[in-house]
Amino acid sequence: MLQVTWEWLGMPPALDLANTVAITEGAEQDLVGSNEDFEEWARIESSFVPAPVGLLRLHRSELMEVRAAVRDLLAAVTAHEPPPRRAIETLNRLSRAAPEWTELDAASWRVVTRTGAGAA
């Protein structure tokens, strides 16, 4: 059994989230798969990001979507492959929930800041 210490937390939030999957003996292991493990991760992570543990808990399903998309993008980058359009669409869709958000352009890989100001 893998002993999780969470000592790597404190990196950019997307990496902290992506790193909640470990590879042990050639198989992926979800480090936040149980409610208890997710609660522990959220409690520690909330000390590094401006989000209370309750907010992380409330948005667990969206966080897992972000994690999958970030991991897909990281895998593409390390394999020198084009970014998966599905991963970009997921991140952009979830980002749009904020009053101001960033989106990743699938063609150029450029990050664009957008705002809902003036939207009807």
C-alpha positions in Angstrom: 0.0 0.0 0.0 1.2 3.5 -0.9 1.8 5.8 2.1 0.7 9.3 1.0 2.3 12.2 2.8 1.2 15.1 0.5 4.7 16.6 0.9 4.7 17.8 -2.7 1.7 20.0 -2.3 2.3 23.7 -2.7 3.1 23.8 -6.4 0.8 25.5 -8.9 -2.8 24.3 -8.1 -3.2 22.5 -11.5 0.0 20.4 -10.8 -1.1 19.7 -7.2 -4.3 18.4 -8.6 -2.7 16.4 -11.5 -0.3 14.8 -9.0 -3.2 13.2 -7.1 -2.7 10.2 -9.4 0.3 8.0 -8.7 1.8 5.1 -10.7 2.7 2.2 -8.5 3.8 -1.1 -9.9 2.7 0.1 -13.4 -0.8 0.9 -12.4 -2.5 4.2 -11.7 -3.7 4.8 -8.2 -6.1 7.6 -7.4 -4.9 9.4 -4.3 -8.1 11.2 -3.8 -10.5 8.4 -4.7 -12.0 8.0 -1.3 -13.9 10.7 0.6 -11.3 10.6 3.4 -8.4 11.0 1.0 -10.1 13.8 -0.9 -10.8 15.6 2.4 -7.2 15.3 3.5 -5.9 16.6 0.2 -8.5 19.5 0.2 -7.6 20.4 3.7 -3.9 20.7 2.9 -4.4 22.2 -0.5 -6.7 24.9 0.9 -3.7 26.2 2.8 -1.9 26.9 -0.5 -4.8 28.3 -2.6 -7.3 31.0 -1.8 -10.1 28.5 -1.6 -11.6 27.2 1.6 -11.8 23.4 2.0 -15.6 23.6 1.8 -15.4 25.2 -1.7 -13.0 22.5 -2.9 -15.4 19.9 -1.4 -18.4 21.5 -3.2 -16.6 21.4 -6.6 -15.1 17.9 -6.3 -16.6 16.7 -9.6 -15.3 19.7 -11.5 -11.9 19.3 -10.0 -11.8 15.7 -11.2 -12.7 16.9 -14.7 -9.8 19.5 -14.5 -7.4 16.8 -13.3 -8.2 14.5 -16.2 -7.9 17.4 -18.7 -4.6 18.7 -17.2 -3.2 15.1 -17.2 -4.2 14.7 -20.8 -2.5 18.0 -21.8 0.7 17.1 -19.8 0.8 13.7 -21.5 0.5 15.3 -24.9 3.3 17.9 -24.2 5.7 15.2 -22.9 5.0 13.1 -26.0 5.4 16.1 -28.3 1.9 15.6 -29.6 -0.8 18.1 -30.3 -3.0 18.9 -27.4 -6.2 16.9 -27.2 -9.1 19.1 -28.2 -11.4 17.5 -25.7 -9.0 18.5 -22.8 -8.8 22.1 -24.0 -12.6 22.2 -24.4 -13.1 20.9 -20.8 -10.7 23.4 -19.3 -12.2 26.3 -21.3 -15.7 25.3 -20.4 -15.0 25.1 -16.7 -13.0 28.4 -16.8 -16.0 30.3 -18.2 -17.8 29.9 -14.9 -15.7 32.8 -13.5 -16.4 36.5 -14.2 -12.9 36.7 -15.8 -11.2 33.6 -17.1 -8.4 32.4 -19.3 -8.8 30.0 -22.2 -6.3 28.0 -24.1 -6.4 28.3 -27.9 -6.2 24.8 -29.4 -4.3 26.0 -32.5 -1.7 28.3 -31.1 -1.5 27.1 -27.5 -1.8 30.8 -26.5 -3.6 31.7 -23.3 -6.3 34.4 -23.8 -8.0 36.3 -21.0 -11.7 36.8 -21.4 -14.3 38.7 -19.3 -18.0 38.5 -19.1 -18.2 42.3 -18.7 -20.8 43.8 -21.1 -22.2 40.4 -21.9 -25.9 40.3 -22.4 
